[in-house]
Amino acid sequence: MTDHSTATQGKPRKAAVAAWIGSALEYYDFFIYGTAAALVFNKIFFPASSPATGTLLALATFGVGYLARPVGAFVLGHIGDVFGRKRVLVSTVLLMGVSTVLVGCLPTYHQIGVAAPALLVTLRLMQGFSAAGEQAGANSMTLEHAPPDRRAYYTSFTLSGTQAGQILATAVFLPVAALPEQHLLTWGWRLPFWLSAAVVVAGLLIRRKLDETPVFEHEVAAGETKRAKTPLVPLFRDHWASVLRVVVASVIAAVSTIFTVYALSYAVNTVGLAKAPILWVGVLANIAALFAIPLWAKLADRIGRKPVFIGGSLGCAVLMAAYLWSLSLGDYALIFTTGILMFGVVYSATNGIWPAFYGEMFPARVRLSGMAIGTQIGFALAGFAPSIAEAIGGGRDGWVNVALFTAGLCVLNAIAVATGRETYRVPTEDLGLASGRSASFGVGAGSRAV
């Protein structure tokens, strides 16, 4: 094993910044689809259905993208663990950008009939395949570059980038949503998707300049990647419990999908609130998250992953109910307060911690595969949460059922995290090993003291 002090030579700040920018660009693509699904896709791709059915089908296409994520996790996880983290990061941004631009070029149902939603689903599957390797690749890259006592802080940049992409996606839709209905449904909705052309160029330029991680280079030098031609065998033989724990814990992502997709649809289509204020709740909440995520991560580097993670999960269970209740009342002051507090502050406690906590469950030779497969199966379940919420909601008072459903998922996450191993003092080279040792890290330390 090599001492992880070499991580200080791996430019952890450069890796974290590249992960932040790349995730922001890629998740801009991913989230503009969710906004469009909530606001316009029911009218342009499913106009033959009733309004309620059209909304349900449009939200289902959002969830379909998550079906491809477990498949993408197997493929991209294999590539990342055998051929390197960098290759995955370049591939994902290219695939995501191209598929998103093509969504903006699609003809509507009125132009080509049922072929239009079929093509829409195909491109959404491509988006999901790409997203499967994005966060796991970026998290593995930053975790393996980071000093051992600041792994949560550096890996949190990936999720801060995701929030930035969500801000950008919502902000771009604000002027688009304000267009007259005729312009919105003909050409206006396409503009955010066409802007993704810039994502391809910027993402490729940023990620092609990244260095491979010292941990992966050590695996290559030791011949580990050649001996394990497929990381799936040792992953499921030796680390199946960790994969299962990540799957269950990852359903916490339903808080995000319900907040960004279902709650928007509920507020606009069921309660009849104006689009712009609800979109602004998302923008302001994500701005708050940009500050909250690294602060929660710093706390987790000091006191451990589990207390911060569990506190955030249980807090979301309570505050999601408060947010949905405020939407049902139509009280904008209460909507902004509960929305920003829940999604911007409390949910950030989970987002700031999971990149490190999940990655620290696995050794380097299977880390990207373990993170990708575990998270993407869990995220796939979370991706259909808006559709389930729409089905069980049942009108203006249906928010109670949705709140209880979300709370149940939050409790599942808390149980999965509570039964896991605390890893914040385990040296990087010992992560995922049954005999992993605890360590005492000095402030700003670049090496370990066992």
C-alpha positions as CSV (number, residue, x, y, z in Angstrom):
1,M,0.0,0.0,0.0
2,T,1.2,3.5,-0.7
3,D,0.9,6.3,2.0
4,H,-1.9,8.6,1.2
5,S,0.3,11.6,1.7
6,T,0.8,11.4,-2.1
7,A,-2.8,12.8,-2.3
8,T,-1.3,16.2,-1.5
9,Q,0.6,16.0,-4.8
10,G,-2.6,15.1,-6.6
11,K,-4.0,18.7,-6.5
12,P,-7.2,18.0,-4.6
13,R,-8.4,21.5,-5.1
14,K,-8.1,21.2,-8.9
15,A,-10.0,17.9,-8.7
16,A,-12.7,19.4,-6.5
17,V,-13.2,22.4,-8.8
18,A,-13.3,20.3,-11.9
19,A,-15.9,18.0,-10.2
20,W,-17.9,21.1,-9.2
21,I,-17.9,22.6,-12.7
22,G,-18.5,19.4,-14.5
23,S,-21.4,18.4,-12.3
24,A,-22.9,21.8,-12.6
25,L,-22.8,21.6,-16.4
26,E,-24.1,18.0,-16.5
27,Y,-26.8,18.4,-14.0
28,Y,-28.1,21.5,-15.7
29,D,-28.9,19.2,-18.5
30,F,-30.5,16.7,-16.2
31,F,-32.7,19.1,-14.3
32,I,-34.0,21.2,-17.2
33,Y,-35.8,18.0,-18.2
34,G,-37.5,17.7,-14.9
35,T,-38.7,21.3,-15.0
36,A,-40.0,20.9,-18.6
37,A,-41.7,17.6,-17.6
38,A,-43.6,19.4,-14.8
39,L,-44.6,22.5,-16.9
40,V,-44.9,21.7,-20.6
41,F,-44.4,18.1,-21.7
42,N,-47.9,17.1,-20.7
43,K,-49.2,19.5,-23.3
44,I,-46.8,19.0,-26.2
45,F,-46.1,15.2,-25.9
46,F,-49.3,13.9,-24.3
47,P,-52.0,16.2,-25.4
48,A,-54.4,13.4,-26.3
49,S,-54.7,12.5,-22.6
50,S,-56.7,14.3,-19.9
51,P,-54.7,17.0,-18.0
52,A,-54.2,14.8,-15.0
53,T,-53.2,11.8,-17.1
54,G,-50.9,13.9,-19.3
55,T,-49.2,15.3,-16.2
56,L,-48.7,11.7,-14.8
57,L,-47.3,10.5,-18.1
58,A,-44.9,13.5,-18.4
59,L,-43.6,12.9,-14.8
60,A,-43.2,9.2,-15.7
61,T,-40.9,10.1,-18.5
62,F,-38.8,11.9,-15.9
63,G,-38.7,8.7,-13.9
64,V,-37.8,6.6,-17.0
65,G,-34.4,8.2,-17.1
66,Y,-33.7,6.6,-13.8
67,L,-34.3,3.1,-15.2
68,A,-31.2,3.4,-17.4
69,R,-29.1,4.5,-14.4
70,P,-28.5,1.0,-12.9
71,V,-27.5,-0.2,-16.4
72,G,-25.2,2.8,-16.8
73,A,-23.7,2.1,-13.4
74,F,-22.6,-1.4,-14.3
75,V,-21.1,-0.3,-17.6
76,L,-19.5,3.0,-16.4
77,G,-18.5,1.6,-13.1
78,H,-16.5,-1.2,-14.9
79,I,-14.8,1.4,-17.1
80,G,-13.9,3.6,-14.2
81,D,-12.5,0.9,-12.0
82,V,-10.5,-0.8,-14.9
83,F,-9.5,2.1,-17.2
84,G,-9.7,5.1,-14.9
85,R,-11.9,7.8,-13.3
86,K,-11.0,10.4,-16.0
87,R,-12.3,8.3,-18.9
88,V,-15.7,8.0,-17.2
89,L,-15.9,11.8,-16.6
90,V,-15.2,12.7,-20.2
91,S,-17.7,10.1,-21.5
92,T,-20.5,11.1,-19.3
93,V,-20.4,14.8,-20.1
94,L,-20.3,14.1,-23.8
95,L,-23.3,11.7,-23.8
96,M,-25.4,13.9,-21.5
97,G,-24.8,17.1,-23.6
98,V,-25.6,15.4,-26.9
99,S,-28.8,13.7,-25.7
100,T,-30.1,16.9,-24.1
101,V,-29.6,19.0,-27.2
102,L,-31.5,16.4,-29.2
103,V,-34.5,16.7,-26.8
104,G,-34.7,20.3,-27.8
105,C,-34.9,19.3,-31.5
106,L,-37.7,16.8,-31.1
107,P,-41.0,17.2,-33.1
108,T,-44.1,17.3,-30.9
109,Y,-47.1,14.9,-30.7
110,H,-49.1,17.1,-33.1
111,Q,-46.3,16.8,-35.7
112,I,-45.4,13.0,-35.7
113,G,-47.9,11.4,-33.2
114,V,-46.8,8.7,-30.8
115,A,-43.3,8.7,-32.2
116,A,-42.6,12.0,-30.4
117,P,-43.0,10.6,-26.8
118,A,-41.2,7.5,-27.9
119,L,-38.2,9.5,-29.0
120,L,-38.4,11.6,-25.8
121,V,-38.2,8.5,-23.7
122,T,-35.2,7.2,-25.7
123,L,-33.3,10.4,-25.1
124,R,-34.2,10.4,-21.4
125,L,-32.8,6.9,-21.2
126,M,-29.5,8.2,-22.7
127,Q,-29.5,11.0,-20.1
128,G,-30.0,8.5,-17.3
129,F,-27.2,6.2,-18.6
130,S,-24.8,9.2,-18.5
131,A,-25.9,10.4,-15.1
132,A,-25.1,7.0,-13.7
133,G,-21.4,7.5,-13.9
134,E,-21.2,11.2,-13.3
135,Q,-21.4,11.5,-9.5
136,A,-19.7,8.2,-8.7
137,G,-16.8,9.2,-11.1
138,A,-16.5,12.7,-9.7
139,N,-16.8,11.6,-6.1
140,S,-14.1,8.9,-6.6
141,M,-11.8,11.4,-8.3
142,T,-12.1,13.9,-5.5
143,L,-12.1,11.4,-2.6
144,E,-8.9,9.8,-3.8
145,H,-7.2,13.1,-4.3
146,A,-8.3,14.5,-0.9
147,P,-6.2,14.7,2.3
148,P,-7.6,12.0,4.6
149,D,-8.9,14.4,7.2
150,R,-10.9,16.5,4.7
151,R,-12.5,13.9,2.4
152,A,-16.1,14.9,3.2
153,Y,-15.3,18.6,2.4
154,Y,-13.6,17.9,-0.9
155,T,-16.1,15.3,-2.1
156,S,-19.0,17.7,-1.2
157,F,-18.0,19.9,-4.2
158,T,-19.5,17.4,-6.5
159,L,-22.9,17.9,-4.9
160,S,-22.4,21.7,-4.7
161,G,-21.9,21.5,-8.4
162,T,-25.1,19.5,-8.8
163,Q,-27.0,22.2,-6.9
164,A,-25.4,24.9,-9.1
165,G,-26.7,23.0,-12.1
166,Q,-30.1,23.0,-10.6
167,I,-30.0,26.7,-10.0
168,L,-28.9,27.3,-13.6
169,A,-31.7,25.0,-14.9
170,T,-34.4,26.7,-12.9
171,A,-33.1,30.2,-13.6
172,V,-33.0,29.6,-17.4
173,F,-36.7,28.4,-17.2
174,L,-37.8,31.6,-15.3
175,P,-37.9,33.8,-18.4
176,V,-39.0,30.9,-20.6
177,A,-42.0,30.1,-18.3
178,A,-43.0,33.8,-18.5
179,L,-43.5,33.6,-22.3
180,P,-47.0,33.7,-23.6
181,E,-48.5,30.1,-23.7
182,Q,-48.3,29.9,-27.5
183,H,-44.6,30.8,-27.7
184,L,-43.7,28.6,-24.7
185,L,-45.3,25.5,-26.2
186,T,-43.9,26.1,-29.7
187,W,-40.3,27.3,-29.4
188,G,-39.7,28.7,-25.9
189,W,-39.3,25.3,-24.1
190,R,-36.6,24.3,-26.6
191,L,-34.1,27.1,-25.7
192,P,-32.8,25.6,-22.4
193,F,-32.1,22.3,-24.1
194,W,-30.3,24.0,-27.0
195,L,-28.0,25.8,-24.6
196,S,-26.6,22.4,-23.7
197,A,-24.4,22.6,-26.7
198,A,-22.1,24.7,-24.6
199,V,-22.0,22.0,-22.0
200,V,-20.4,19.6,-24.4
201,V,-17.5,21.9,-25.2
202,A,-16.9,23.3,-21.7
203,G,-17.2,19.9,-20.0
204,L,-14.7,18.3,-22.4
205,L,-12.2,21.1,-22.1
206,I,-12.3,21.0,-18.3
207,R,-12.2,17.2,-17.8
208,R,-9.6,16.3,-20.4
209,K,-7.1,18.3,-18.3
210,L,-7.6,16.3,-15.1
211,D,-4.9,14.1,-13.7
212,E,-5.8,10.5,-12.8
213,T,-5.9,9.9,-9.0
214,P,-2.8,8.6,-7.1
215,V,-4.9,5.8,-5.6
216,F,-5.9,4.5,-9.1
217,E,-2.4,4.9,-10.4
218,H,-1.2,2.8,-7.5
219,E,-3.8,0.1,-8.4
220,V,-2.5,0.1,-12.0
221,A,1.1,-0.1,-10.9
222,A,0.3,-3.0,-8.6
223,G,-1.5,-4.8,-11.4
224,E,-4.8,-4.8,-9.5
225,T,-6.8,-3.5,-12.5
226,K,-5.5,-6.3,-14.7
227,R,-6.1,-9.1,-12.2
228,A,-9.7,-7.9,-11.7
229,K,-10.8,-7.6,-15.3
230,T,-14.3,-7.1,-14.0
231,P,-14.7,-5.4,-10.6
232,L,-18.2,-6.8,-10.3
233,V,-17.1,-10.2,-9.0
234,P,-15.1,-9.0,-6.0
235,L,-17.7,-6.3,-5.4
236,F,-20.7,-8.6,-5.0
237,R,-18.6,-11.4,-3.4
238,D,-16.9,-9.2,-0.7
239,H,-18.9,-6.0,-0.5
240,W,-22.6,-6.9,-1.2
241,A,-23.7,-5.6,2.2
242,S,-22.2,-2.2,1.5
243,V,-23.9,-2.1,-2.0
244,L,-27.2,-3.0,-0.4
245,R,-26.7,-0.3,2.3
246,V,-26.0,2.3,-0.3
247,V,-29.1,1.3,-2.3
248,V,-31.4,1.7,0.7
249,A,-29.7,4.9,1.9
250,S,-29.9,6.5,-1.6
251,V,-33.7,6.6,-1.6
252,I,-33.2,9.9,0.3
253,A,-32.9,11.4,-3.2
254,A,-36.7,11.2,-3.3
255,V,-36.7,14.3,-1.2
256,S,-35.0,16.1,-4.2
257,T,-37.2,14.7,-6.9
258,I,-40.4,15.3,-5.0
259,F,-39.3,18.9,-4.2
260,T,-38.2,19.8,-7.7
261,V,-40.7,17.9,-9.8
262,Y,-43.8,16.8,-7.9
263,A,-44.2,19.9,-5.7
264,L,-43.8,22.2,-8.7
265,S,-46.5,20.3,-10.6
266,Y,-48.7,20.2,-7.5
267,A,-48.4,23.9,-6.8
268,V,-49.0,25.0,-10.4
269,N,-51.4,22.3,-11.8
270,T,-53.4,21.4,-8.6
271,V,-53.3,24.4,-6.3
272,G,-53.2,26.9,-9.2
273,L,-50.2,29.0,-8.0
274,A,-48.1,31.1,-10.4
275,K,-45.1,29.3,-11.9
276,A,-42.5,32.1,-11.3
277,P,-42.6,32.2,-7.4
278,I,-42.4,28.4,-7.1
279,L,-39.5,28.3,-9.5
280,W,-37.8,31.0,-7.4
281,V,-38.2,28.8,-4.3
282,G,-36.0,26.3,-6.0
283,V,-33.5,28.9,-7.1
284,L,-33.1,30.4,-3.6
285,A,-33.1,27.0,-1.9
286,N,-30.2,25.8,-4.1
287,I,-28.3,29.0,-3.5
288,A,-28.6,28.3,0.2
289,A,-27.4,24.8,-0.4
290,L,-24.2,26.1,-2.1
291,F,-23.2,27.5,1.3
292,A,-24.8,24.8,3.5
293,I,-23.3,21.7,1.8
294,P,-19.6,22.4,2.4
295,L,-20.4,23.5,6.0
296,W,-22.2,20.3,6.8
297,A,-19.2,18.4,5.2
298,K,-16.7,20.2,7.4
299,L,-18.8,19.2,10.4
300,A,-18.8,15.6,9.3
301,D,-15.0,15.7,9.0
302,R,-14.9,16.7,12.7
303,I,-17.7,14.6,14.3
304,G,-18.3,11.8,11.8
305,R,-20.6,11.1,8.9
306,K,-23.5,9.4,10.6
307,P,-24.8,12.0,13.1
308,V,-24.9,14.7,10.4
309,F,-26.4,12.4,7.8
310,I,-29.1,11.0,10.1
311,G,-30.0,14.4,11.4
312,G,-30.5,15.7,7.9
313,S,-32.7,12.7,6.9
314,L,-35.1,13.0,9.8
315,G,-35.2,16.7,9.5
316,C,-36.4,16.3,5.9
317,A,-39.2,14.0,7.0
318,V,-40.7,16.8,9.1
319,L,-40.0,19.7,6.8
320,M,-41.3,18.2,3.6
321,A,-44.7,17.9,5.3
322,A,-44.4,21.6,6.3
323,Y,-43.5,22.6,2.7
324,L,-46.3,20.7,1.0
325,W,-48.8,22.0,3.6
326,S,-47.6,25.6,2.8
327,L,-48.2,24.9,-0.9
328,S,-51.7,23.7,-0.2
329,L,-52.4,27.0,1.7
330,G,-51.0,29.2,-1.1
331,D,-49.1,31.2,1.6
332,Y,-46.0,32.5,-0.3
333,A,-44.1,33.6,2.8
334,L,-44.5,30.2,4.4
335,I,-43.7,28.5,1.1
336,F,-40.4,30.3,0.7
337,T,-39.5,29.8,4.4
338,T,-40.2,26.1,4.6
339,G,-38.9,25.4,1.1
340,I,-35.5,27.1,1.6
341,L,-35.1,25.6,5.1
342,M,-36.0,22.1,4.0
343,F,-34.2,21.8,0.7
344,G,-31.5,24.5,1.0
345,V,-30.4,23.8,4.6
346,V,-31.5,20.5,6.1
347,Y,-31.4,18.3,2.9
348,S,-27.9,19.7,2.3
349,A,-26.8,17.7,5.4
350,T,-27.4,14.5,3.5
351,N,-26.0,15.9,0.2
352,G,-22.9,17.1,1.9
353,I,-22.1,13.7,3.4
354,W,-23.1,10.9,1.1
355,P,-20.3,11.4,-1.5
356,A,-17.7,10.6,1.2
357,F,-19.8,8.1,3.3
358,Y,-20.7,5.9,0.4
359,G,-17.3,6.0,-1.3
360,E,-15.6,5.2,2.0
361,M,-17.5,1.9,2.2
362,F,-15.4,0.5,-0.7
363,P,-11.7,-0.1,-1.5
364,A,-10.3,1.6,-4.6
365,R,-10.4,-1.4,-6.9
366,V,-14.3,-1.5,-6.7
367,R,-15.1,2.0,-5.4
368,L,-16.5,3.5,-8.6
369,S,-18.6,0.4,-9.3
370,G,-19.8,0.1,-5.8
371,M,-20.8,3.7,-5.6
372,A,-22.4,3.9,-9.0
373,I,-24.4,0.6,-8.7
374,G,-25.6,1.3,-5.2
375,T,-26.6,4.9,-5.7
376,Q,-28.1,4.5,-9.1
377,I,-30.4,1.6,-8.0
378,G,-31.5,3.8,-5.1
379,F,-31.8,6.9,-7.3
380,A,-33.9,4.9,-9.8
381,L,-36.4,4.2,-7.0
382,A,-36.3,7.9,-6.1
383,G,-36.8,8.9,-9.7
384,F,-40.3,7.4,-9.7
385,A,-41.2,9.1,-6.4
386,P,-42.9,12.1,-8.3
387,S,-45.0,9.6,-10.3
388,I,-46.0,7.7,-7.1
389,A,-46.7,11.0,-5.3
390,E,-48.9,12.1,-8.2
391,A,-50.8,8.8,-8.1
392,I,-51.4,8.8,-4.3
393,G,-51.9,12.6,-4.0
394,G,-55.4,12.8,-5.2
395,G,-56.2,16.5,-5.3
396,R,-55.4,19.5,-3.1
397,D,-55.5,17.6,0.2
398,G,-53.5,14.7,-1.1
399,W,-50.2,16.4,0.1
400,V,-50.7,14.5,3.4
401,N,-50.2,11.1,1.7
402,V,-47.2,12.4,-0.1
403,A,-45.7,13.8,3.1
404,L,-46.1,10.4,4.8
405,F,-44.6,8.6,1.8
406,T,-41.6,10.9,1.9
407,A,-41.2,10.5,5.6
408,G,-41.1,6.7,5.3
409,L,-38.3,7.0,2.8
410,C,-36.4,9.3,5.1
411,V,-36.7,6.8,8.0
412,L,-35.4,4.0,5.7
413,N,-32.4,6.1,4.9
414,A,-31.7,6.9,8.6
415,I,-31.8,3.1,9.5
416,A,-29.4,2.2,6.7
417,V,-26.9,4.9,7.7
418,A,-27.2,4.1,11.4
419,T,-26.3,0.5,10.8
420,G,-23.3,1.4,8.7
421,R,-19.7,1.7,9.9
422,E,-18.3,5.2,10.8
423,T,-15.4,5.9,8.4
424,Y,-14.3,9.4,9.0
425,R,-11.1,8.4,10.8
426,V,-10.2,5.4,8.6
427,P,-7.1,6.1,6.4
428,T,-7.8,6.3,2.7
429,E,-5.8,3.2,1.8
430,D,-7.7,1.2,4.4
431,L,-11.2,2.2,3.3
432,G,-13.5,-0.7,2.5
433,L,-11.2,-3.3,4.1
434,A,-12.5,-5.4,7.0
435,S,-9.4,-4.7,9.0
436,G,-9.4,-1.0,8.2
437,R,-7.7,0.9,11.0
438,S,-8.9,4.1,12.7
439,A,-6.5,7.0,12.7
440,S,-6.1,10.3,14.4
441,F,-5.7,13.1,11.9
442,G,-4.1,16.4,12.8
443,V,-5.7,19.6,11.5
444,G,-4.6,20.1,7.9
445,A,-2.7,16.9,8.0
446,G,-1.7,15.4,4.7
447,S,-0.7,12.1,6.1
448,R,-2.0,9.7,8.6
449,A,-1.0,8.8,12.2
450,V,-2.2,5.4,13.3
